[in-house]
């Protein structure tokens, strides 16, 4: 999915935050595990994250369950809607392994492992936040 975004190269974002200091030195990845979450809940979560001053430097990782009918379609909708709000928004589809217990932990484990296979560069430069959909973080998270 390619989302065409406007030029974000001026020195301030839409909230007037000065970009001169630069974004954080780490790559902040928000892992959002979900199974049968309604689209409105996921929208609210992503809108809250998009309101952060450094949102354009965030990577959003939607940890979807393959057993949810329409999970990939729901993730693609969110990518299209929020693609310009973040550095990137991606999703994984967790397929339950016979040795795993179903649930949030196995979904997050799978998503993080898939992300690290996709990630470029030094893995130590990533900071991961695991958050539930519907649990919004304040807009002053990074100052």
Secondary structure, DSSP 8 states (H G I E B T S, - for coil): ---------SSB-TT--B-TT-S-SSEEEEEEEESS--HHHHHHHHHHHHTSTTGGG-EEEEEEETTSTTHHHHHHHHHHHHTTTSSEEEEEEE---TTS-SSHHHHHHHHHHHHHHH--S-GGGEEEEE--TT----TTTT-
